Amino acid sequence: MGFDLNLWFNITMRRLKIKKKPKFLRQQKIRESNFIIKTPAEIEKLRAANQIVAEAFVKLDEMIKPGVKLSDLDRMVEAFIISKGAKSLYKGYRGNPPTHPPFPGTICASINEEICHGLPNDRVLKNGDIVGIDIGLRYRGFCGDACVTFPVGEIDDKTAAFLKVAKECLYVGIAAAQPGNRLGMIGQAIEDHTRKHGYSVVVEWGGHGIGRELHEPISVPHHGPAEYGPILRPGMTFTIEPMINMGAASCHLLADGWTVETDDGSLSAQYEHTIAVTAKGPDILSKLPD
């Protein structure tokens, strides 16, 4: 689940026409420099949690087809997570502020023009749709988080090409997560690849640090400048989860308080992994072994 308290507030401010951020948000950038370095043992515990997420996507791939309800996908993933001894991080999650409506499902399910945080309700998938599924869980004290956008049935060539580039954006971002690089180089690589293909990257939502908590410092933007942020070093763990729009980057929050859609109604796709920075480069924790 992509989250950044400042980014969340930016979009909410626009919707509610609030002109000035609260003091605690204006100070958050300072605190975000205090990212949490993980030990090799902690990284392996993170990997164990993320492997359950990856296994859930294998099951989803078998189940997603025209005629399936989002609520059925949600129930399947919830049962699978419980069978593994893990617990959903999304169901009942309130975000900020605490009065925010609790998220109703185990998965986020975003169809077509929905960018993120779509509700897993009784909507039925149709042939030609695309659906982004985001899963977050806690297993033995550590969190897993990833997202995949699936085609539903047969999709047209234009949509298939779009999904290919959206997935590539994730991997060019991961490739930039090298020790010694700046954090902003991840976002710059993603933004450059997106623009090269004529698409746009959403700036209101980003990746985040992850460990014992789902949302830890730092915030991970999916756009430049390359000079932004701290130097990456081994032991940093975070998500990279670019949200790519076929049309314009602008978006809005729906009245349900969760679902974010493209302003122009264009398709949006998201792919996400949890990674660890190591001395040898990025290690994808939410990818199943080959």
N, C-alpha and C positions, 0 to 999 in steps of 0.2 A: 504494500500500500504506500504509494508515493505521498510524502508529507514533508512540509516545511512550515513551521509556525508563521514565519514572516510571509511566505508565499500564500499560505491559506488566508492570512489576514488581508493581504493585498487584494485578492479577488473579492473577499467579503466587504472590504472597504468600498470598492467600486460599486458593489451591488447596493449597499446601504448608504452610500454617499458620505462616508466618514472621511474626514480630511486629515486627521492626525492619529498616528499609532499610539497605543498606551506606552508608558515609559519602559515597562519590562520587555516589550518587543523591540524598542529602539536600542536596548542594551544587549539583546540576544547575540548579536554578531561577535561581541567580545567573548562571551561564554563559549561560543562554538569553536573557538581556537583550542579549547581544552578537550580535544578528541581522546577517546579511550583506546590505548594500545593493548592488543590482545596477545597472550602468550600462545606458543604453538599448541599447548593442550586445550586452551579455550577455542582456538580456531577449529580444532578437530571436533569439539562439541557443537560448534556452529555448523560444521559440515554435516554432522549427524542429523541435526534438525532440518537442514536444507535438503538432504537426501529424501526425507519424507515428502517434502513439497514436490520435488522432482518426480517421485513415484506417483503422486496424485495426478500430475499432468499426463503421465502415461495412461492412466485410467480415464481421464477426461477425453483424451484423444480418441479412445475407443467408443466413447459415449456420445460425443457431440455430432449431431446430424439434424437434418430438418425434422421438425415435429417434436423435438425434445423441449421440455420446459426448463427454464433457468432454475426453478425451485428444485427440480429433480437432480440437476447437477449439484446444487448446494447440499442436498441431503446425502448424496453419494460421497462427496468430499468430506463432509462432517463425519460420516460413519467410518470412512477410511482413516481419517486422522485419529479418531478415538481408538480404533483398533490397533494403532501403532503406539498408543500410550501418550499421544500428544494432545494439545488443547488449542482450539482456534483462538487467534488473537483478534480477529475482526468482530466476531459476534458479540454484540453488546458494547463495542468500542464507541466512546463518545467524542474523542478528539478534543478540541478546544473551542470554546470554553466548556466546562463540565455540564452546562445546561444544553449542549448540543444534542440532537436526537441520537439515540444509540443506533449503531449499524445493525441491521436486522439479520444478516446472514454470515455464513462461514467464508464465502467467496465474494469478491467483487466481480460483477459480470456486466461488461460494458459493450453494448451492441452498436455497430455502425458509427454514427456520429458522436456517440458517447466516448469521452476521452478517458475517464477513470471513475472509480467508485460507484459504478452502476449497481443497482439493487437486484439481488437474485430472487426475483418474484416469479409470478406465474406466466410471464411472457414466453411465447413459443418461438423457437428459432426457425427461420425460413431459409429455403435454398437461396444461396447468394449472399447471405449475411456474413459479417465477420463479428466475432465475439472475443473480447479480451477478458481473460480470467486471471485474477490476482488472488494468491493464497498466502496467508500469514499464519504461523503457528509457533507455539512454544513446546520444546521437548527437553526434558531434564535440565530446565533452567536457562536454555538458550533458544534464540528465535530463528526462524526460517522465513524467507520472503522472496517470492518470484512471481512473474507474470508472463503469460503466453497469449498471443492473439491467434485464434483458430479460424480457418475458413469453414463455412457451413455448407456442406454439399458442394455444388459446382459454383465457382466464382469466375467472373470474367477476367480477361487478360490484364486489363487496367488495374483491377483490384489486386490480382496476384503479383504484379510488378511492384505495386505499392507496399504490400506486405513484405516482399523480399528486401526492399530498401529499409523499411522500418526495422527489420531484424538486423540488417547490416549495421544500422546506426548503433544498436546495442554493442555489437562486437568491435566496432572501431573505437567506441568509448572505452571498452574494457582494455583494448590493446594500448590505449594511452595511459592506463593506470600503472605506470612504471615507477619504481622507487627513484626519487630524485626529481621526478616531474612535478609540476604544480597541479593542484586539484583542477584548476581552470582548463588545463589541457585536455581533460576528458570531455568537458562540454564543448570546447572549441572543435575538437575532432568530430563530435556528433553534429554540431551545427553546420560545419563545412560539408559533411557528407549529405546532410538533408538538403541543403541549398543546391548542391550540385545536381540533384535530381528534381529540383523544382517543387519540393515540399517545404513544410515549415515545422519547427519544433516549438512545443508549448513551453513557455517560460515561467508560468505561474506555479508549476509543480516540479519537484525534483526528487532525487534520491536522498538517502540519509544513512548515517551511521547505524550499525545494528550490532547487537551482542546479547546481553541479558535482557535488554529492553528492545522493543521493535524500533523505536525512534530515538537514537542516540545522536549526539554531535558526531559527525559534521553534516552540514547540508551539501548536497551534490548537485550543482546546476548542470543542465544539459545544453548549455550555450556558453559562448565565450564571455569575457576575454580569457585567453590562455594564461595571462599573468595573475589571474585571480586565485586567492586561497593559499593554504599552507602547502609546503613541500610534502609529497607523499613519502611515507617510510614504512618499512616492514612492520606488520602487526595491526595496521589500520584495516578495519572491515566496514564495508558499506554497500549499499545497493546502487546500481546504475539502472535506470528505468525510463529511458526517453519515451515521450509521448509525441508521436509524429502525426501531423495532419496533412491530408491530401491537399487541402486548400489553405486558408489563412490560419495563423496561429492563435487568433483571439478566441476566447471561450467565455462561458458563463455557467454559473451554478444554478441548478434547478431548485424548485420550491421544496423538494424533499430534503434539502440540506446536505446532500451527498453527491448526487450525480453531476458531473461536469460535462458539458457538450460544446462542440464547435459552434461558433457564432453563425457560420455560413452554411451549416448543415453538411459539410464535407466529412468524409470518412476519417477516422482516427485509429491508430494502431499503437500498441505498446508491447514491448518485450523487456523483461527485467531479470537480472541475476543478482545474487549476493556474492560478493567477491572479498578476498583477502589480498592485501598487498604483501608480497614476499620479496626476499632478496633477488629471486629469479624472475620476478614479474608478477602479474595478476594470477590468482588462483580462483577459479570459479567454483564456489562451494555448492551451488544449487544445480549443478549439472551431474547427471548420472555418469558413472564410468563407461568408457567406450567398450 
